[in-house]
């Protein structure tokens, strides 16, 4: 069983968000959240919110089946480039020219799955 979460148009550069996402890739959920709580990087908050959302999605989808948070791990976490089309500003330059300032955005996709128990 899997739980998915996508945070779209997060006001953060994808490069900066990927640095944080790579720290918690393939970790179990509890370890990943504790790592993100102790990081001072600004990207830790949106990544942590996306993970918590995916965990709550898998728990609510399970219904009668009890899913424990201890048995969940991050199957995949991906940070894609969002649109910078709407967040553009002009910066005046010399001789009447102007440069575009692009405020970059990110899409953070998280997939959380249950660990499969190995039969002895």
N, C-alpha and C positions, 0 to 999 in steps of 0.2 A: 504494500500500500504506500502511496506517495502523497505528499502535500506540496503544493506549489504556491509561490508568491512572486509577484512582479511589482516592483516599485518603479513607476515611470516618471520621467522628467525631474529627477533629483538634481537640484542645482549644485552640481559638483562635477569636476573634470573626471572623465572615465579613467584616466591614467592614475589619478590619486585614489579613486575608489577601488581600482584593481589591486593596488598595493595592499590595502586592508583585506580585500576578499581573498587574496592568495594566502594570507596568514591562517585563515580558518578553513581552507579547502580540505575536504575529506576528514574533518574532525567530527566527533560526536557533538550533539547540540549543546549540552551543558558546558562542555569545555570551550566550545566556540563562543558562547555568550559570555563566559567568564573572561576569556581573552579580550573580547571587544569592550568589556566594561573597564578594563585596565589600560586601554590604549588612549593616548591623548590626541590622536589624529581625529580630525573633524568628520572623516568618512565613516568612522566606527558606528555612529548613531544610526544612519540610514541602513547600513548593512545589518545591524542588530535588529532593527525594526522589521526588516524583510524576513529575517530568520524566525523571529517570534510569530510573525503572521503566518508563515508556512507551517510552523508547529501547531498553531491553533487551527489551521485549515485541516490538517491530517487528523487531529483529535475530533473535530466536529464532523468530519466525513465518516469516521469510524462507526459512529452510532453506538450500537450495543457492544461492539468489540472494544475492549479496554486497551488503549494505547498508552504506554508509559513513556514519559519524556526521556527517561534514561536509555531506552532502547532505540532512540532515533539518532540518525547521523546525517550529515550534509552530503547528499548524493552528488549534487552539482551546485555551483554558484558561479554566475556569469554576470559580467558588467559590460554592457554594450553602450555604444555612443547614442545619445539621444539627439533631438533636434536642437540646433542652435539658431534656427531660422527666426524665431520670434524674440530672441533675447539679444538683439544686436544694437549697438550704440556706435555713434560716430565720434572719432577723436580728431580734433583739428590738427593739421600738420602744416609745414611750411609752404609758402607760395599758394595758399588757398586750397590745398588738397585736404583730403580727409581719409583716415583709415577706419576700417570696421573693427570694433571690439566685439568679439564673439564670447558670449557667456555660455559656456558648454554645459550640457546636461547629460545625465546617465540614466540607463534603464538597468535595474538590478534584479536579476532572476535567480530565485533560490528553489531548489528541489530537495525536500527532506524525505527520507525513507526509513523504514524499520530495518534493524539489523536482523538478518536471518540466523536463527539459532542452528548451530551445527549438531547433527545427531551423532552420538558416540557409538 
